[in-house]
């Protein structure tokens, strides 16, 4: 079953195409990564799925129904721009968000107690939101997003600003929700986190889809002849070595893009210096993105489409 289906979806702001002719399918029960740099079109796409923005062209369905239908009650959405009612207590906020989705107070109170206990916020249930730390507030907003047990959970940069302990707690919660059948769309520009967490990955750059598949599929389709080496001679020993197209020095090791046979390169390297490590390297999502999109420093620094 497909949780989200987009067909030829396009959105333009003034003369800037934020999302162009985008088609994709999000499998139900998956953790589906929306990745790409800031301003690439991720948030615009999510806002169209949520019917916050209307596409200029194309169609969007959620669980087989138009996204403008009551199916939105089955969606939990954590936006990148955080916001809670600061003068309400934690209990009041969570009850409010749950009742918006039609849940009863009895069900909500059980869920509130369980989630607050899990995320170590039980002592703050009757504290006003304005008294909480930033990290606590972010955890409360996550709970508000999942308190009504959504079938589809959309998270836009959910770990931004969290310390490692709280980020791990939310990551474990996301994995548990997926095991219980929730479909999770996880939007981030942090490709390393997406690589660890997601079943499937969709990459957007300047509003266009450039990747869509599992990590293994993506790595197999975009593998490069790259070796990671660690030697006694360091990066300097690679100068003028036959078969070397490019070297990325990472400090204690070097990633070497090879133009020829890896075994011939290894033999030539071993003839020059002691070799402590040699392995052919699978491309990371970052490597693949750079290989495909070749973004400039300006692309990565300036949001496309006015930062959407």
C-alpha positions as CSV (number, residue, x, y, z in Angstrom):
1,X,0.0,0.0,0.0
2,X,1.1,3.6,-0.7
3,X,0.9,6.2,2.0
4,X,1.6,9.2,-0.1
5,X,1.4,9.5,-3.9
6,X,2.5,12.5,-5.8
7,X,2.1,12.8,-9.6
8,X,3.6,15.6,-11.6
9,X,3.4,18.1,-8.7
10,X,4.7,21.6,-9.5
11,X,4.8,24.7,-7.3
12,X,6.1,28.1,-8.3
13,X,6.6,31.3,-6.3
14,X,6.8,34.3,-8.6
15,X,9.3,33.3,-11.3
16,X,11.0,30.6,-9.1
17,X,10.1,27.0,-9.4
18,X,10.2,25.6,-5.9
19,X,9.1,22.1,-6.9
20,X,9.1,20.9,-10.5
21,X,7.1,18.0,-12.0
22,X,7.6,15.8,-8.9
23,X,6.3,12.3,-8.8
24,X,7.0,9.8,-6.0
25,X,5.4,7.0,-3.9
26,X,6.0,6.6,-0.1
27,X,5.4,3.0,0.9
28,X,3.1,2.5,3.9
29,X,5.0,1.4,7.0
30,X,8.3,2.8,5.9
31,X,10.7,5.5,7.1
32,X,11.0,7.6,4.0
33,X,13.7,10.2,3.9
34,X,13.3,13.6,2.2
35,X,16.8,14.8,1.9
36,X,18.7,17.7,0.3
37,X,20.2,21.0,1.3
38,X,18.3,23.8,2.8
39,X,16.0,25.5,0.3
40,X,15.9,22.5,-2.0
41,X,12.1,22.1,-1.9
42,X,11.6,19.6,0.9
43,X,9.4,21.8,3.1
44,X,7.4,23.1,0.2
45,X,6.6,19.5,-0.8
46,X,5.6,18.7,2.7
47,X,3.3,21.7,3.0
48,X,1.6,20.6,-0.2
49,X,1.0,17.1,1.2
50,X,-0.5,18.8,4.3
51,X,-2.7,21.1,2.1
52,X,-1.0,24.1,3.6
53,X,0.0,25.1,0.1
54,X,-1.9,24.0,-3.1
55,X,0.1,22.7,-6.0
56,X,0.0,24.7,-9.3
57,X,-0.2,21.4,-11.2
58,X,-0.4,17.7,-10.4
59,X,-2.2,15.5,-7.8
60,X,-1.5,14.4,-4.3
61,X,-3.1,11.5,-2.5
62,X,-2.7,10.2,1.1
63,X,-3.7,6.6,1.7
64,X,-5.5,6.7,-1.6
65,X,-7.5,9.9,-0.9
66,X,-7.0,13.5,-1.9
67,X,-4.9,15.3,0.7
68,X,-7.7,17.9,1.2
69,X,-10.0,15.2,2.6
70,X,-10.6,14.2,6.3
71,X,-7.6,11.9,5.9
72,X,-5.5,14.8,7.3
73,X,-6.8,13.7,10.8
74,X,-4.6,10.6,10.2
75,X,-1.4,12.8,9.8
76,X,0.9,14.0,12.5
77,X,3.0,16.9,11.4
78,X,6.1,18.3,13.2
79,X,7.1,21.5,11.3
80,X,10.6,22.9,11.3
81,X,9.3,26.1,12.8
82,X,8.5,25.1,16.3
83,X,5.6,26.6,18.3
84,X,3.6,25.8,21.4
85,X,1.1,27.7,23.5
86,X,3.5,28.9,26.1
87,X,0.9,29.9,28.8
88,X,-0.8,26.5,28.7
89,X,0.5,23.6,30.8
90,X,2.0,20.5,29.2
91,X,-1.1,18.5,29.9
92,X,-3.4,21.2,28.4
93,X,-1.3,21.5,25.2
94,X,-1.2,17.7,24.7
95,X,-5.0,17.3,25.3
96,X,-5.7,20.2,22.9
97,X,-3.7,18.7,20.1
98,X,-5.2,15.3,20.7
99,X,-8.8,16.5,20.8
100,X,-8.2,18.4,17.5
101,X,-7.8,14.9,16.0
102,X,-11.0,13.6,17.6
103,X,-9.4,11.6,20.4
104,X,-11.2,11.2,23.8
105,X,-9.8,12.6,27.0
106,X,-9.6,9.2,28.6
107,X,-7.5,7.8,25.7
108,X,-5.4,11.0,25.7
109,X,-4.6,11.0,29.4
110,X,-3.3,7.5,29.2
111,X,-1.2,8.3,26.2
112,X,0.1,11.6,27.8
113,X,1.2,9.7,30.9
114,X,3.0,7.1,28.9
115,X,4.8,9.5,26.6
116,X,5.8,11.9,29.3
117,X,7.2,9.0,31.4
118,X,9.1,7.7,28.3
119,X,10.7,11.0,27.5
120,X,11.4,11.8,31.2
121,X,8.9,14.7,31.4
122,X,6.4,13.3,33.9
123,X,7.3,15.8,36.6
124,X,6.4,18.7,34.2
125,X,2.9,17.6,33.2
126,X,1.3,20.6,35.0
127,X,4.1,23.1,34.4
128,X,3.5,25.8,31.9
129,X,5.3,25.4,28.6
130,X,7.1,28.8,29.0
131,X,9.0,27.3,32.0
132,X,10.5,24.5,30.0
133,X,13.9,24.4,28.5
134,X,14.3,24.4,24.7
135,X,15.0,20.7,24.6
136,X,12.0,19.9,26.9
137,X,9.7,22.0,24.7
138,X,10.9,20.2,21.6
139,X,10.1,16.8,23.2
140,X,6.6,18.1,24.2
141,X,6.0,19.2,20.6
142,X,7.0,15.8,19.3
143,X,4.6,14.2,21.8
144,X,1.9,16.6,20.6
145,X,2.5,15.4,17.0
146,X,2.2,11.7,17.9
147,X,-0.3,11.8,20.8
148,X,-3.3,11.0,18.5
149,X,-1.6,7.9,17.0
150,X,-1.3,9.1,13.4
151,X,-1.1,6.6,10.6
152,X,1.3,9.0,8.9
153,X,4.0,11.0,10.7
154,X,5.8,13.9,8.9
155,X,8.8,15.2,10.7
156,X,10.7,18.3,9.3
157,X,14.2,18.5,10.9
158,X,13.0,16.8,14.1
159,X,16.4,16.5,15.7
160,X,17.6,20.1,15.0
161,X,19.0,21.7,18.1
162,X,18.6,18.6,20.3
163,X,21.5,17.3,22.4
164,X,22.7,13.7,21.6
165,X,20.8,12.1,24.5
166,X,17.4,13.7,23.5
167,X,18.0,13.1,19.8
168,X,18.6,9.4,20.6
169,X,15.4,9.2,22.6
170,X,13.3,10.7,19.8
171,X,15.1,8.5,17.3
172,X,14.2,5.4,19.3
173,X,10.6,6.6,19.5
174,X,10.4,7.0,15.8
175,X,11.6,3.5,15.2
176,X,9.1,2.1,17.7
177,X,6.3,4.0,15.9
178,X,7.4,2.4,12.6
179,X,7.4,-1.0,14.2
180,X,3.8,-0.4,15.2
181,X,2.8,0.4,11.6
182,X,3.2,4.2,11.4
183,X,4.5,5.5,8.1
184,X,7.2,8.1,8.8
185,X,8.4,10.8,6.4
186,X,11.6,12.3,7.7
187,X,12.8,15.5,6.1
188,X,16.4,16.6,6.8
189,X,19.5,18.2,5.2
190,X,21.5,15.9,7.6
191,X,22.4,13.1,5.2
192,X,24.3,11.0,7.7
193,X,21.3,10.8,9.9
194,X,19.0,9.9,7.0
195,X,21.5,7.2,5.9
196,X,21.3,5.6,9.3
197,X,17.5,5.9,9.9
198,X,15.6,5.6,6.6
199,X,14.4,2.6,4.7
200,X,14.1,4.5,1.4
201,X,15.5,7.9,0.4
202,X,14.3,10.6,-1.9
203,X,16.7,13.5,-2.7
204,X,15.6,16.8,-4.1
205,X,17.8,19.6,-5.4
206,X,16.6,22.9,-6.8
207,X,13.0,21.5,-6.7
208,X,13.9,18.4,-8.8
209,X,14.0,14.8,-7.8
210,X,17.6,13.5,-8.3
211,X,17.4,10.2,-6.3
212,X,14.7,7.8,-5.1
213,X,15.3,4.3,-3.7
214,X,16.9,2.3,-0.9
215,X,20.4,3.1,0.2
216,X,21.8,0.0,-1.4
217,X,20.1,0.8,-4.7
218,X,21.4,4.3,-4.6
219,X,25.0,3.3,-3.7
220,X,25.0,0.6,-6.4
221,X,23.7,3.0,-9.1
222,X,26.2,5.7,-8.2
223,X,29.3,3.8,-7.0
224,X,32.6,5.3,-7.8
225,X,36.1,3.8,-7.9
226,X,37.1,5.3,-4.6
227,X,39.6,3.8,-2.1
228,X,40.2,4.8,1.5
229,X,43.9,4.5,2.3
230,X,46.0,5.1,5.5
231,X,49.7,4.9,5.0
232,X,53.0,5.9,6.7
233,X,53.5,8.6,4.1
234,X,50.2,10.3,4.4
235,X,48.6,12.5,1.7
236,X,52.0,13.6,0.3
237,X,52.9,10.1,-0.8
238,X,50.0,10.2,-3.3
239,X,51.4,13.0,-5.4
240,X,52.1,11.9,-9.0
241,X,51.1,8.3,-8.2
242,X,49.7,6.6,-11.3
243,X,46.0,5.9,-11.3
244,X,45.0,8.7,-9.0
245,X,42.3,11.1,-10.3
246,X,41.5,13.0,-7.1
247,X,42.4,12.9,-3.4
248,X,40.3,14.1,-0.5
249,X,42.5,14.3,2.6
250,X,40.5,13.5,5.8
251,X,43.5,13.8,8.1
252,X,44.5,10.3,9.2
253,X,43.3,8.8,6.0
254,X,42.7,9.8,2.4
255,X,39.9,9.0,0.0
256,X,41.4,8.4,-3.4
257,X,39.3,8.5,-6.6
258,X,40.9,6.1,-9.0
259,X,41.2,6.3,-12.7
260,X,42.4,2.8,-13.2
261,X,42.6,-0.7,-11.7
262,X,42.5,-0.6,-7.8
263,X,45.0,-3.5,-7.5
264,X,47.5,-1.8,-9.7
265,X,47.1,1.3,-7.6
266,X,47.6,-0.7,-4.4
267,X,50.8,-2.3,-5.8
268,X,52.2,1.1,-6.7
269,X,51.3,2.6,-3.3
270,X,52.9,-0.3,-1.4
271,X,56.1,0.1,-3.4
272,X,56.3,3.7,-2.0
273,X,55.2,3.3,1.6
274,X,53.8,1.1,4.3
275,X,50.0,0.6,3.8
276,X,48.0,0.3,7.0
277,X,44.5,0.4,5.5
278,X,43.1,0.0,2.0
279,X,39.4,-0.5,1.3
280,X,37.2,0.2,-1.6
281,X,34.6,2.7,-0.3
282,X,30.8,2.8,-0.9
283,X,29.7,6.3,-1.6
284,X,27.8,8.0,1.2
285,X,24.7,10.0,0.5
286,X,26.8,13.1,0.6
287,X,29.2,11.7,-1.9
288,X,26.3,10.7,-4.2
289,X,24.6,14.1,-3.9
290,X,27.8,15.9,-4.8
291,X,28.3,13.5,-7.7
292,X,24.9,14.1,-9.1
293,X,24.0,17.7,-8.3
294,X,27.5,19.2,-8.1
295,X,26.2,22.1,-5.9
296,X,28.3,25.2,-5.6
297,X,29.1,26.9,-2.3
298,X,26.4,29.4,-3.2
299,X,23.8,26.6,-3.7
300,X,24.5,25.2,-0.3
301,X,24.5,28.6,1.5
302,X,21.5,30.4,-0.2
303,X,18.1,28.8,0.0
304,X,16.5,28.2,-3.4
305,X,13.1,29.6,-4.0
306,X,13.4,32.2,-1.3
307,X,14.3,29.6,1.4
308,X,11.3,27.4,1.0
